[in-house]
Amino acid sequence: MTKTIFVLNGPNLNLLGRREPEIYGRESLDDIAAAMTVHAASLGVDLDIRQSNHEGHLIDWLHEAQATGAAAVILNAGGYSHTSVALHDAIKAIATPVIAVHLTDPLSRESFRHIDFVALAASQVIKGHGAAGYMLALDAAVLL
């Protein structure tokens, strides 16, 4: 049976490549998803890649990851990383390991980004590697 890894993306990540490319890079979320899918096939795992601008969807998907037996979740919660106690609690409520991904290093940015509720609950955090951070997270997820 093939392992499935959920890849969940939060608010505004649908605008990657167009939104502040000097900060977030020029690769779109579709570019990242395509590269991840190729890499996942080489690792022998399936991906379930989703994006929503709604916090409740992300919480429901975390619950679904556990309910369906996903091997891991890769989560880029976007701005919710710094505001959502609900996402923190959802991660803590499931046994499925969650790897948090940040395109940038929040500690090198505005002070309001220094608190990361998602990272506090995640089993691992990958930050500051741009789009390549997703590949690093995928490699880490396969080892869990």
N, CA, C and O atoms as CSV, one atom per row, in Angstrom:
chain,resi,resn,atom,element,x,y,z
A,1,MET,N,N,0.840,-1.181,0.000
A,1,MET,CA,C,0.000,0.000,0.000
A,1,MET,C,C,0.886,1.246,0.000
A,1,MET,O,O,1.816,1.347,0.800
A,2,THR,N,N,0.606,2.177,-0.879
A,2,THR,CA,C,1.398,3.391,-1.018
A,2,THR,C,C,1.052,4.388,0.083
A,2,THR,O,O,-0.120,4.590,0.401
A,3,LYS,N,N,2.068,5.004,0.656
A,3,LYS,CA,C,1.859,6.068,1.634
A,3,LYS,C,C,1.298,7.301,0.929
A,3,LYS,O,O,1.662,7.604,-0.206
A,4,THR,N,N,0.407,8.001,1.623
A,4,THR,CA,C,-0.095,9.283,1.140
A,4,THR,C,C,0.342,10.378,2.094
A,4,THR,O,O,0.247,10.237,3.313
A,5,ILE,N,N,0.815,11.455,1.527
A,5,ILE,CA,C,1.222,12.637,2.289
A,5,ILE,C,C,0.343,13.792,1.835
A,5,ILE,O,O,0.274,14.106,0.647
A,6,PHE,N,N,-0.324,14.418,2.789
A,6,PHE,CA,C,-1.117,15.605,2.489
A,6,PHE,C,C,-0.177,16.812,2.423
A,6,PHE,O,O,0.740,16.937,3.234
A,7,VAL,N,N,-0.408,17.687,1.463
A,7,VAL,CA,C,0.319,18.951,1.343
A,7,VAL,C,C,-0.739,20.044,1.377
A,7,VAL,O,O,-1.486,20.231,0.416
A,8,LEU,N,N,-0.794,20.757,2.483
A,8,LEU,CA,C,-1.837,21.755,2.701
A,8,LEU,C,C,-1.234,23.151,2.664
A,8,LEU,O,O,-0.212,23.424,3.294
A,9,ASN,N,N,-1.882,24.021,1.917
A,9,ASN,CA,C,-1.411,25.396,1.724
A,9,ASN,C,C,-2.503,26.372,2.128
A,9,ASN,O,O,-3.667,26.214,1.760
A,10,GLY,N,N,-2.113,27.372,2.881
A,10,GLY,CA,C,-3.059,28.323,3.427
A,10,GLY,C,C,-3.254,29.573,2.593
A,10,GLY,O,O,-3.007,29.575,1.387
A,11,PRO,N,N,-3.700,30.638,3.248
A,11,PRO,CA,C,-4.140,31.838,2.557
A,11,PRO,C,C,-3.046,32.520,1.744
A,11,PRO,O,O,-1.886,32.610,2.146
A,12,ASN,N,N,-3.470,32.984,0.602
A,12,ASN,CA,C,-2.673,33.763,-0.346
A,12,ASN,C,C,-1.613,32.961,-1.088
A,12,ASN,O,O,-0.943,33.499,-1.968
A,13,LEU,N,N,-1.449,31.683,-0.750
A,13,LEU,CA,C,-0.447,30.885,-1.452
A,13,LEU,C,C,-0.871,30.580,-2.881
A,13,LEU,O,O,-0.037,30.202,-3.704
A,14,ASN,N,N,-2.145,30.739,-3.184
A,14,ASN,CA,C,-2.610,30.631,-4.567
A,14,ASN,C,C,-2.038,31.761,-5.433
A,14,ASN,O,O,-2.110,31.697,-6.660
A,15,LEU,N,N,-1.478,32.782,-4.803
A,15,LEU,CA,C,-0.911,33.931,-5.530
A,15,LEU,C,C,0.608,33.847,-5.683
A,15,LEU,O,O,1.234,34.777,-6.190
A,16,LEU,N,N,1.201,32.731,-5.243
A,16,LEU,CA,C,2.657,32.608,-5.369
A,16,LEU,C,C,3.099,32.823,-6.815
A,16,LEU,O,O,2.419,32.424,-7.760
A,17,GLY,N,N,4.230,33.448,-6.953
A,17,GLY,CA,C,4.756,33.778,-8.274
A,17,GLY,C,C,4.358,35.168,-8.726
A,17,GLY,O,O,5.050,35.792,-9.531
A,18,ARG,N,N,3.234,35.654,-8.200
A,18,ARG,CA,C,2.752,37.001,-8.535
A,18,ARG,C,C,2.781,37.918,-7.315
A,18,ARG,O,O,2.989,39.124,-7.448
A,19,ARG,N,N,2.577,37.358,-6.147
A,19,ARG,CA,C,2.524,38.148,-4.913
A,19,ARG,C,C,3.930,38.340,-4.355
A,19,ARG,O,O,4.578,37.373,-3.956
A,20,GLU,N,N,4.390,39.551,-4.328
A,20,GLU,CA,C,5.690,39.899,-3.756
A,20,GLU,C,C,6.779,38.881,-4.119
A,20,GLU,O,O,7.362,38.251,-3.236
A,21,PRO,N,N,7.047,38.724,-5.412
A,21,PRO,CA,C,8.026,37.712,-5.827
A,21,PRO,C,C,9.427,37.957,-5.269
A,21,PRO,O,O,10.221,37.022,-5.158
A,22,GLU,N,N,9.734,39.198,-4.922
A,22,GLU,CA,C,11.044,39.485,-4.331
A,22,GLU,C,C,11.172,38.861,-2.935
A,22,GLU,O,O,12.283,38.673,-2.438
A,23,ILE,N,N,10.046,38.545,-2.311
A,23,ILE,CA,C,10.048,37.904,-0.994
A,23,ILE,C,C,9.782,36.404,-1.124
A,23,ILE,O,O,10.491,35.586,-0.538
A,24,TYR,N,N,8.748,36.052,-1.902
A,24,TYR,CA,C,8.269,34.667,-1.942
A,24,TYR,C,C,8.728,33.877,-3.166
A,24,TYR,O,O,8.453,32.681,-3.261
A,25,GLY,N,N,9.409,34.512,-4.085
A,25,GLY,CA,C,9.900,33.809,-5.261
A,25,GLY,C,C,8.949,33.903,-6.446
A,25,GLY,O,O,7.839,34.424,-6.333
A,26,ARG,N,N,9.398,33.399,-7.564
A,26,ARG,CA,C,8.648,33.489,-8.814
A,26,ARG,C,C,7.919,32.203,-9.183
A,26,ARG,O,O,7.173,32.166,-10.161
A,27,GLU,N,N,8.138,31.144,-8.396
A,27,GLU,CA,C,7.456,29.886,-8.682
A,27,GLU,C,C,6.018,29.960,-8.171
A,27,GLU,O,O,5.758,30.438,-7.067
A,28,SER,N,N,5.100,29.480,-8.996
A,28,SER,CA,C,3.697,29.439,-8.593
A,28,SER,C,C,3.446,28.195,-7.745
A,28,SER,O,O,4.280,27.291,-7.693
A,29,LEU,N,N,2.306,28.157,-7.088
A,29,LEU,CA,C,1.939,26.976,-6.323
A,29,LEU,C,C,1.787,25.778,-7.257
A,29,LEU,O,O,2.118,24.654,-6.878
A,30,ASP,N,N,1.293,26.005,-8.467
A,30,ASP,CA,C,1.199,24.920,-9.458
A,30,ASP,C,C,2.585,24.397,-9.833
A,30,ASP,O,O,2.766,23.192,-10.005
A,31,ASP,N,N,3.569,25.300,-9.963
A,31,ASP,CA,C,4.948,24.872,-10.245
A,31,ASP,C,C,5.480,23.982,-9.116
A,31,ASP,O,O,6.093,22.942,-9.358
A,32,ILE,N,N,5.233,24.411,-7.898
A,32,ILE,CA,C,5.694,23.652,-6.737
A,32,ILE,C,C,4.998,22.300,-6.689
A,32,ILE,O,O,5.640,21.276,-6.455
A,33,ALA,N,N,3.690,22.292,-6.911
A,33,ALA,CA,C,2.932,21.036,-6.883
A,33,ALA,C,C,3.427,20.068,-7.953
A,33,ALA,O,O,3.548,18.871,-7.696
A,34,ALA,N,N,3.711,20.570,-9.133
A,34,ALA,CA,C,4.194,19.709,-10.216
A,34,ALA,C,C,5.544,19.094,-9.862
A,34,ALA,O,O,5.758,17.899,-10.061
A,35,ALA,N,N,6.449,19.909,-9.339
A,35,ALA,CA,C,7.768,19.404,-8.957
A,35,ALA,C,C,7.649,18.391,-7.818
A,35,ALA,O,O,8.338,17.371,-7.818
A,36,MET,N,N,6.782,18.668,-6.856
A,36,MET,CA,C,6.590,17.741,-5.744
A,36,MET,C,C,6.019,16.410,-6.218
A,36,MET,O,O,6.413,15.351,-5.730
A,37,THR,N,N,5.098,16.467,-7.162
A,37,THR,CA,C,4.467,15.249,-7.668
A,37,THR,C,C,5.490,14.350,-8.346
A,37,THR,O,O,5.476,13.133,-8.161
A,38,VAL,N,N,6.377,14.951,-9.131
A,38,VAL,CA,C,7.447,14.176,-9.779
A,38,VAL,C,C,8.369,13.564,-8.721
A,38,VAL,O,O,8.711,12.383,-8.794
A,39,HIS,N,N,8.764,14.372,-7.748
A,39,HIS,CA,C,9.660,13.887,-6.699
A,39,HIS,C,C,8.984,12.801,-5.859
A,39,HIS,O,O,9.621,11.814,-5.489
A,40,ALA,N,N,7.697,12.982,-5.558
A,40,ALA,CA,C,6.965,11.989,-4.770
A,40,ALA,C,C,6.923,10.647,-5.498
A,40,ALA,O,O,7.083,9.596,-4.877
A,41,ALA,N,N,6.707,10.683,-6.815
A,41,ALA,CA,C,6.681,9.439,-7.598
A,41,ALA,C,C,8.022,8.723,-7.504
A,41,ALA,O,O,8.066,7.496,-7.417
A,42,SER,N,N,9.115,9.481,-7.521
A,42,SER,CA,C,10.440,8.860,-7.422
A,42,SER,C,C,10.676,8.258,-6.035
A,42,SER,O,O,11.498,7.355,-5.878
A,43,LEU,N,N,9.950,8.765,-5.024
A,43,LEU,CA,C,10.069,8.261,-3.659
A,43,LEU,C,C,9.043,7.174,-3.348
A,43,LEU,O,O,9.089,6.552,-2.287
A,44,GLY,N,N,8.114,6.951,-4.287
A,44,GLY,CA,C,7.100,5.919,-4.096
A,44,GLY,C,C,5.967,6.296,-3.168
A,44,GLY,O,O,5.378,5.431,-2.520
A,45,VAL,N,N,5.651,7.599,-3.097
A,45,VAL,CA,C,4.540,8.059,-2.265
A,45,VAL,C,C,3.558,8.852,-3.110
A,45,VAL,O,O,3.906,9.387,-4.163
A,46,ASP,N,N,2.322,8.916,-2.626
A,46,ASP,CA,C,1.286,9.721,-3.269
A,46,ASP,C,C,1.116,11.017,-2.492
A,46,ASP,O,O,1.317,11.058,-1.278
A,47,LEU,N,N,0.748,12.062,-3.196
A,47,LEU,CA,C,0.470,13.353,-2.565
A,47,LEU,C,C,-0.994,13.718,-2.752
A,47,LEU,O,O,-1.609,13.403,-3.771
A,48,ASP,N,N,-1.529,14.381,-1.753
A,48,ASP,CA,C,-2.857,14.982,-1.831
A,48,ASP,C,C,-2.619,16.472,-1.551
A,48,ASP,O,O,-2.479,16.878,-0.397
A,49,ILE,N,N,-2.576,17.274,-2.611
A,49,ILE,CA,C,-2.181,18.681,-2.508
A,49,ILE,C,C,-3.420,19.559,-2.558
A,49,ILE,O,O,-4.246,19.425,-3.460
A,50,ARG,N,N,-3.548,20.454,-1.590
A,50,ARG,CA,C,-4.727,21.326,-1.484
A,50,ARG,C,C,-4.306,22.731,-1.058
A,50,ARG,O,O,-3.246,22.927,-0.464
A,51,GLN,N,N,-5.159,23.698,-1.373
A,51,GLN,CA,C,-4.947,25.086,-0.948
A,51,GLN,C,C,-6.288,25.691,-0.594
A,51,GLN,O,O,-7.283,25.462,-1.282
A,52,SER,N,N,-6.315,26.460,0.476
A,52,SER,CA,C,-7.521,27.201,0.831
A,52,SER,C,C,-7.136,28.500,1.528
A,52,SER,O,O,-6.117,28.593,2.213
A,53,ASN,N,N,-7.977,29.479,1.329
A,53,ASN,CA,C,-7.835,30.747,2.036
A,53,ASN,C,C,-8.659,30.761,3.324
A,53,ASN,O,O,-8.776,31.796,3.979
A,54,HIS,N,N,-9.230,29.606,3.684
A,54,HIS,CA,C,-10.133,29.509,4.830
A,54,HIS,C,C,-9.559,28.592,5.906
A,54,HIS,O,O,-9.245,27.430,5.650
A,55,GLU,N,N,-9.432,29.120,7.078
A,55,GLU,CA,C,-8.836,28.409,8.199
A,55,GLU,C,C,-9.559,27.089,8.497
A,55,GLU,O,O,-8.914,26.072,8.751
A,56,GLY,N,N,-10.875,27.105,8.466
A,56,GLY,CA,C,-11.649,25.905,8.768
A,56,GLY,C,C,-11.371,24.758,7.814
A,56,GLY,O,O,-11.382,23.597,8.221
A,57,HIS,N,N,-11.120,25.070,6.545
A,57,HIS,CA,C,-10.767,24.012,5.584
A,57,HIS,C,C,-9.468,23.333,6.004
A,57,HIS,O,O,-9.366,22.107,5.976
A,58,LEU,N,N,-8.485,24.125,6.391
A,58,LEU,CA,C,-7.200,23.558,6.809
A,58,LEU,C,C,-7.376,22.654,8.021
A,58,LEU,O,O,-6.767,21.587,8.096
A,59,ILE,N,N,-8.201,23.073,8.963
A,59,ILE,CA,C,-8.456,22.259,10.154
A,59,ILE,C,C,-9.154,20.959,9.759
A,59,ILE,O,O,-8.764,19.881,10.208
A,60,ASP,N,N,-10.190,21.062,8.918
A,60,ASP,CA,C,-10.891,19.852,8.465
A,60,ASP,C,C,-9.939,18.903,7.740
A,60,ASP,O,O,-10.032,17.687,7.913
A,61,TRP,N,N,-9.037,19.437,6.941
A,61,TRP,CA,C,-8.099,18.602,6.192
A,61,TRP,C,C,-7.076,17.932,7.112
A,61,TRP,O,O,-6.661,16.801,6.857
A,62,LEU,N,N,-6.674,18.619,8.169
A,62,LEU,CA,C,-5.795,17.978,9.157
A,62,LEU,C,C,-6.504,16.782,9.789
A,62,LEU,O,O,-5.913,15.712,9.938
A,63,HIS,N,N,-7.768,16.965,10.159
A,63,HIS,CA,C,-8.549,15.867,10.723
A,63,HIS,C,C,-8.681,14.733,9.704
A,63,HIS,O,O,-8.553,13.560,10.053
A,64,GLU,N,N,-8.936,15.090,8.450
A,64,GLU,CA,C,-9.069,14.096,7.383
A,64,GLU,C,C,-7.765,13.325,7.173
A,64,GLU,O,O,-7.792,12.119,6.928
A,65,ALA,N,N,-6.651,14.000,7.267
A,65,ALA,CA,C,-5.361,13.325,7.100
A,65,ALA,C,C,-5.244,12.180,8.101
A,65,ALA,O,O,-4.840,11.072,7.748
A,66,GLN,N,N,-5.596,12.456,9.341
A,66,GLN,CA,C,-5.537,11.386,10.344
A,66,GLN,C,C,-6.579,10.318,10.057
A,66,GLN,O,O,-6.273,9.126,10.111
A,67,ALA,N,N,-7.803,10.727,9.754
A,67,ALA,CA,C,-8.894,9.764,9.545
A,67,ALA,C,C,-8.617,8.815,8.389
A,67,ALA,O,O,-9.061,7.667,8.405
A,68,THR,N,N,-7.886,9.290,7.386
A,68,THR,CA,C,-7.611,8.457,6.209
A,68,THR,C,C,-6.269,7.747,6.286
A,68,THR,O,O,-5.890,7.034,5.357
A,69,GLY,N,N,-5.551,7.933,7.381
A,69,GLY,CA,C,-4.287,7.240,7.570
A,69,GLY,C,C,-3.116,7.822,6.802
A,69,GLY,O,O,-2.179,7.099,6.462
A,70,ALA,N,N,-3.153,9.124,6.524
A,70,ALA,CA,C,-2.015,9.755,5.847
A,70,ALA,C,C,-0.749,9.551,6.671
A,70,ALA,O,O,-0.781,9.554,7.901
A,71,ALA,N,N,0.359,9.376,5.967
A,71,ALA,CA,C,1.637,9.165,6.643
A,71,ALA,C,C,2.146,10.438,7.300
A,71,ALA,O,O,2.826,10.380,8.324
A,72,ALA,N,N,1.824,11.580,6.722
A,72,ALA,CA,C,2.295,12.873,7.235
A,72,ALA,C,C,1.516,13.985,6.555
A,72,ALA,O,O,0.806,13.768,5.573
A,73,VAL,N,N,1.667,15.181,7.104
A,73,VAL,CA,C,1.120,16.399,6.506
A,73,VAL,C,C,2.255,17.400,6.378
A,73,VAL,O,O,3.005,17.630,7.326
A,74,ILE,N,N,2.371,17.988,5.209
A,74,ILE,CA,C,3.243,19.137,4.991
A,74,ILE,C,C,2.314,20.336,4.968
A,74,ILE,O,O,1.397,20.389,4.148
A,75,LEU,N,N,2.532,21.296,5.847
A,75,LEU,CA,C,1.608,22.426,5.996
A,75,LEU,C,C,2.342,23.751,5.887
A,75,LEU,O,O,3.230,24.057,6.684
A,76,ASN,N,N,1.955,24.529,4.887
A,76,ASN,CA,C,2.346,25.935,4.830
A,76,ASN,C,C,1.073,26.715,5.125
A,76,ASN,O,O,0.243,26.926,4.241
A,77,ALA,N,N,0.931,27.133,6.358
A,77,ALA,CA,C,-0.292,27.798,6.797
A,77,ALA,C,C,-0.320,29.282,6.458
A,77,ALA,O,O,-1.271,29.978,6.813
A,78,GLY,N,N,0.715,29.779,5.771
A,78,GLY,CA,C,0.744,31.197,5.416
A,78,GLY,C,C,0.614,32.048,6.662
A,78,GLY,O,O,1.186,31.727,7.703
A,79,GLY,N,N,-0.126,33.119,6.560
A,79,GLY,CA,C,-0.303,34.049,7.669
A,79,GLY,C,C,-0.971,33.442,8.890
A,79,GLY,O,O,-0.813,33.955,9.998
A,80,TYR,N,N,-1.724,32.342,8.705
A,80,TYR,CA,C,-2.338,31.681,9.860
A,80,TYR,C,C,-1.298,31.116,10.817
A,80,TYR,O,O,-1.597,30.866,11.984
A,81,SER,N,N,-0.083,30.914,10.331
A,81,SER,CA,C,0.975,30.419,11.216
A,81,SER,C,C,1.147,31.312,12.435
A,81,SER,O,O,1.486,30.840,13.520
A,82,HIS,N,N,0.913,32.593,12.251
A,82,HIS,CA,C,1.201,33.588,13.281
A,82,HIS,C,C,-0.032,34.022,14.061
A,82,HIS,O,O,0.059,34.843,14.974
A,83,THR,N,N,-1.194,33.462,13.693
A,83,THR,CA,C,-2.426,33.920,14.341
A,83,THR,C,C,-3.332,32.810,14.836
A,83,THR,O,O,-4.203,33.058,15.669
A,84,SER,N,N,-3.152,31.599,14.348
A,84,SER,CA,C,-4.178,30.581,14.551
A,84,SER,C,C,-3.865,29.591,15.671
A,84,SER,O,O,-3.128,28.621,15.492
A,85,VAL,N,N,-4.448,29.872,16.819
A,85,VAL,CA,C,-4.408,28.908,17.905
A,85,VAL,C,C,-5.237,27.684,17.501
A,85,VAL,O,O,-4.935,26.568,17.922
A,86,ALA,N,N,-6.270,27.884,16.695
A,86,ALA,CA,C,-7.105,26.767,16.241
A,86,ALA,C,C,-6.303,25.772,15.401
A,86,ALA,O,O,-6.476,24.564,15.562
A,87,LEU,N,N,-5.433,26.247,14.514
A,87,LEU,CA,C,-4.573,25.336,13.753
A,87,LEU,C,C,-3.580,24.634,14.680
A,87,LEU,O,O,-3.339,23.434,14.543
A,88,HIS,N,N,-3.014,25.372,15.607
A,88,HIS,CA,C,-2.119,24.781,16.610
A,88,HIS,C,C,-2.826,23.627,17.306
A,88,HIS,O,O,-2.274,22.533,17.418
A,89,ASP,N,N,-4.048,23.872,17.773
A,89,ASP,CA,C,-4.796,22.861,18.503
A,89,ASP,C,C,-5.152,21.670,17.616
A,89,ASP,O,O,-5.137,20.530,18.080
A,90,ALA,N,N,-5.472,21.919,16.345
A,90,ALA,CA,C,-5.797,20.829,15.421
A,90,ALA,C,C,-4.583,19.936,15.189
A,90,ALA,O,O,-4.716,18.715,15.116
A,91,ILE,N,N,-3.414,20.532,15.075
A,91,ILE,CA,C,-2.182,19.750,14.896
A,91,ILE,C,C,-1.924,18.915,16.143
A,91,ILE,O,O,-1.573,17.739,16.043
A,92,LYS,N,N,-2.096,19.515,17.314
A,92,LYS,CA,C,-1.874,18.796,18.573
A,92,LYS,C,C,-2.899,17.677,18.765
A,92,LYS,O,O,-2.623,16.699,19.459
A,93,ALA,N,N,-4.078,17.814,18.155
A,93,ALA,CA,C,-5.156,16.847,18.346
A,93,ALA,C,C,-5.006,15.595,17.495
A,93,ALA,O,O,-5.702,14.608,17.732
A,94,ILE,N,N,-4.117,15.611,16.511
A,94,ILE,CA,C,-3.944,14.443,15.646
A,94,ILE,C,C,-2.587,13.797,15.896
A,94,ILE,O,O,-1.632,14.445,16.323
A,95,ALA,N,N,-2.537,12.504,15.617
A,95,ALA,CA,C,-1.269,11.783,15.766
A,95,ALA,C,C,-0.421,11.856,14.501
A,95,ALA,O,O,0.780,11.590,14.552
A,96,THR,N,N,-1.017,12.209,13.379
A,96,THR,CA,C,-0.288,12.315,12.111
A,96,THR,C,C,0.775,13.403,12.233
A,96,THR,O,O,0.456,14.527,12.621
A,97,PRO,N,N,2.030,13.094,11.910
A,97,PRO,CA,C,3.063,14.123,12.015
A,97,PRO,C,C,2.849,15.250,11.002
A,97,PRO,O,O,2.484,15.013,9.850
A,98,VAL,N,N,3.081,16.458,11.455
A,98,VAL,CA,C,2.931,17.649,10.619
A,98,VAL,C,C,4.281,18.340,10.513
A,98,VAL,O,O,4.936,18.624,11.516
A,99,ILE,N,N,4.683,18.605,9.273
A,99,ILE,CA,C,5.906,19.357,9.002
A,99,ILE,C,C,5.482,20.734,8.499
A,99,ILE,O,O,4.828,20.852,7.464
A,100,ALA,N,N,5.859,21.762,9.236
A,100,ALA,CA,C,5.528,23.135,8.847
A,100,ALA,C,C,6.579,23.643,7.864
A,100,ALA,O,O,7.777,23.418,8.039
A,101,VAL,N,N,6.105,24.332,6.828
A,101,VAL,CA,C,6.992,24.908,5.817
A,101,VAL,C,C,6.746,26.407,5.737
A,101,VAL,O,O,5.605,26.868,5.692
A,102,HIS,N,N,7.840,27.151,5.721
A,102,HIS,CA,C,7.801,28.596,5.454
A,102,HIS,C,C,8.750,28.872,4.291
A,102,HIS,O,O,9.891,28.409,4.292
A,103,LEU,N,N,8.287,29.608,3.323
A,103,LEU,CA,C,9.149,29.977,2.198
A,103,LEU,C,C,10.285,30.874,2.663
A,103,LEU,O,O,11.414,30.759,2.186
A,104,THR,N,N,9.982,31.760,3.589
A,104,THR,CA,C,10.978,32.685,4.140
A,104,THR,C,C,11.296,32.251,5.572
A,104,THR,O,O,10.699,31.305,6.087
A,105,ASP,N,N,12.221,32.933,6.199
A,105,ASP,CA,C,12.493,32.703,7.612
A,105,ASP,C,C,11.742,33.769,8.403
A,105,ASP,O,O,12.146,34.932,8.395
A,106,PRO,N,N,10.663,33.401,9.081
A,106,PRO,CA,C,9.864,34.399,9.792
A,106,PRO,C,C,10.664,35.225,10.803
A,106,PRO,O,O,10.322,36.378,11.066
A,107,LEU,N,N,11.709,34.651,11.364
A,107,LEU,CA,C,12.502,35.390,12.354
A,107,LEU,C,C,13.301,36.524,11.733
A,107,LEU,O,O,13.766,37.415,12.444
A,108,SER,N,N,13.466,36.502,10.414
A,108,SER,CA,C,14.193,37.581,9.745
A,108,SER,C,C,13.243,38.650,9.205
A,108,SER,O,O,13.663,39.564,8.495
A,109,ARG,N,N,11.967,38.528,9.546
A,109,ARG,CA,C,10.969,39.457,9.025
A,109,ARG,C,C,10.338,40.265,10.151
A,109,ARG,O,O,10.916,40.379,11.232
A,110,GLU,N,N,9.173,40.818,9.910
A,110,GLU,CA,C,8.499,41.675,10.890
A,110,GLU,C,C,8.306,40.927,12.212
A,110,GLU,O,O,8.161,39.705,12.233
A,111,SER,N,N,8.306,41.676,13.298
A,111,SER,CA,C,8.240,41.058,14.628
A,111,SER,C,C,6.949,40.264,14.834
A,111,SER,O,O,6.952,39.287,15.583
A,112,PHE,N,N,5.845,40.656,14.188
A,112,PHE,CA,C,4.597,39.917,14.384
A,112,PHE,C,C,4.671,38.507,13.802
A,112,PHE,O,O,3.832,37.665,14.122
A,113,ARG,N,N,5.665,38.238,12.951
A,113,ARG,CA,C,5.841,36.896,12.382
A,113,ARG,C,C,6.729,36.007,13.259
A,113,ARG,O,O,6.927,34.833,12.947
A,114,HIS,N,N,7.251,36.544,14.322
A,114,HIS,CA,C,8.173,35.779,15.159
A,114,HIS,C,C,7.459,34.730,16.007
A,114,HIS,O,O,8.067,33.729,16.386
A,115,ILE,N,N,6.188,34.944,16.308
A,115,ILE,CA,C,5.392,33.931,16.998
A,115,ILE,C,C,4.778,33.035,15.934
A,115,ILE,O,O,4.134,33.515,15.001
A,116,ASP,N,N,4.979,31.741,16.079
A,116,ASP,CA,C,4.516,30.782,15.070
A,116,ASP,C,C,3.778,29.649,15.777
A,116,ASP,O,O,4.387,28.681,16.233
A,117,PHE,N,N,2.459,29.786,15.859
A,117,PHE,CA,C,1.640,28.796,16.546
A,117,PHE,C,C,1.695,27.431,15.863
A,117,PHE,O,O,1.645,26.400,16.534
A,118,VAL,N,N,1.796,27.420,14.550
A,118,VAL,CA,C,1.884,26.153,13.818
A,118,VAL,C,C,3.205,25.453,14.139
A,118,VAL,O,O,3.220,24.254,14.418
A,119,ALA,N,N,4.298,26.186,14.101
A,119,ALA,CA,C,5.610,25.594,14.392
A,119,ALA,C,C,5.676,25.043,15.810
A,119,ALA,O,O,6.343,24.037,16.054
A,120,LEU,N,N,4.998,25.687,16.736
A,120,LEU,CA,C,4.996,25.212,18.120
A,120,LEU,C,C,4.361,23.830,18.254
A,120,LEU,O,O,4.683,23.086,19.180
A,121,ALA,N,N,3.463,23.486,17.336
A,121,ALA,CA,C,2.774,22.191,17.392
A,121,ALA,C,C,3.350,21.169,16.422
A,121,ALA,O,O,3.161,19.966,16.606
A,122,ALA,N,N,4.047,21.631,15.393
A,122,ALA,CA,C,4.545,20.737,14.335
A,122,ALA,C,C,5.682,19.864,14.846
A,122,ALA,O,O,6.380,20.217,15.797
A,123,SER,N,N,5.854,18.717,14.196
A,123,SER,CA,C,6.958,17.830,14.564
A,123,SER,C,C,8.281,18.323,13.998
A,123,SER,O,O,9.341,18.060,14.567
A,124,GLN,N,N,8.222,19.044,12.867
A,124,GLN,CA,C,9.413,19.624,12.259
A,124,GLN,C,C,9.028,20.944,11.598
A,124,GLN,O,O,7.864,21.179,11.274
A,125,VAL,N,N,10.034,21.801,11.406
A,125,VAL,CA,C,9.823,23.083,10.733
A,125,VAL,C,C,10.944,23.284,9.724
A,125,VAL,O,O,12.124,23.124,10.036
A,126,ILE,N,N,10.547,23.638,8.512
A,126,ILE,CA,C,11.523,23.962,7.464
A,126,ILE,C,C,11.222,25.383,7.023
A,126,ILE,O,O,10.106,25.689,6.604
A,127,LYS,N,N,12.228,26.255,7.121
A,127,LYS,CA,C,11.981,27.666,6.822
A,127,LYS,C,C,13.159,28.269,6.077
A,127,LYS,O,O,14.312,27.882,6.266
A,128,GLY,N,N,12.826,29.242,5.214
A,128,GLY,CA,C,13.861,30.039,4.581
A,128,GLY,C,C,14.492,29.445,3.345
A,128,GLY,O,O,15.502,29.966,2.871
A,129,HIS,N,N,13.942,28.379,2.804
A,129,HIS,CA,C,14.522,27.740,1.623
A,129,HIS,C,C,13.703,27.974,0.360
A,129,HIS,O,O,13.930,27.315,-0.654
A,130,GLY,N,N,12.750,28.910,0.410
A,130,GLY,CA,C,11.910,29.163,-0.748
A,130,GLY,C,C,11.134,27.914,-1.128
A,130,GLY,O,O,10.807,27.088,-0.275
A,131,ALA,N,N,10.842,27.782,-2.423
A,131,ALA,CA,C,10.071,26.640,-2.915
A,131,ALA,C,C,10.771,25.315,-2.629
A,131,ALA,O,O,10.109,24.288,-2.478
A,132,ALA,N,N,12.094,25.326,-2.555
A,132,ALA,CA,C,12.848,24.096,-2.266
A,132,ALA,C,C,12.501,23.536,-0.890
A,132,ALA,O,O,12.709,22.350,-0.636
A,133,GLY,N,N,11.979,24.370,-0.008
A,133,GLY,CA,C,11.574,23.904,1.315
A,133,GLY,C,C,10.510,22.822,1.246
A,133,GLY,O,O,10.462,21.937,2.100
A,134,TYR,N,N,9.660,22.892,0.235
A,134,TYR,CA,C,8.645,21.844,0.064
A,134,TYR,C,C,9.305,20.495,-0.235
A,134,TYR,O,O,8.864,19.464,0.273
A,135,MET,N,N,10.347,20.498,-1.048
A,135,MET,CA,C,11.061,19.250,-1.363
A,135,MET,C,C,11.771,18.711,-0.126
A,135,MET,O,O,11.778,17.504,0.114
A,136,LEU,N,N,12.364,19.600,0.655
A,136,LEU,CA,C,12.997,19.180,1.900
A,136,LEU,C,C,11.966,18.565,2.839
A,136,LEU,O,O,12.236,17.558,3.494
A,137,ALA,N,N,10.790,19.172,2.902
A,137,ALA,CA,C,9.718,18.642,3.749
A,137,ALA,C,C,9.250,17.280,3.244
A,137,ALA,O,O,8.969,16.381,4.037
A,138,LEU,N,N,9.167,17.131,1.933
A,138,LEU,CA,C,8.760,15.847,1.365
A,138,LEU,C,C,9.780,14.765,1.704
A,138,LEU,O,O,9.402,13.660,2.094
A,139,ASP,N,N,11.052,15.067,1.562
A,139,ASP,CA,C,12.098,14.101,1.919
A,139,ASP,C,C,11.986,13.731,3.404
A,139,ASP,O,O,12.127,12.562,3.764
A,140,ALA,N,N,11.736,14.715,4.254
A,140,ALA,CA,C,11.605,14.454,5.685
A,140,ALA,C,C,10.355,13.627,5.978
A,140,ALA,O,O,10.391,12.731,6.821
A,141,ALA,N,N,9.251,13.920,5.291
A,141,ALA,CA,C,7.999,13.198,5.519
A,141,ALA,C,C,8.123,11.726,5.173
A,141,ALA,O,O,7.540,10.877,5.848
A,142,VAL,N,N,8.868,11.419,4.139
A,142,VAL,CA,C,9.044,10.023,3.728
A,142,VAL,C,C,9.783,9.230,4.806
A,142,VAL,O,O,9.583,8.022,4.933
A,143,LEU,N,N,10.622,9.893,5.570
A,143,LEU,CA,C,11.399,9.217,6.599
A,143,LEU,C,C,10.615,8.985,7.900
A,143,LEU,O,O,11.069,8.253,8.779
A,144,LEU,N,N,9.449,9.607,8.014
A,144,LEU,CA,C,8.662,9.471,9.254
A,144,LEU,C,C,8.002,8.116,9.340
A,144,LEU,O,O,7.304,7.830,10.313
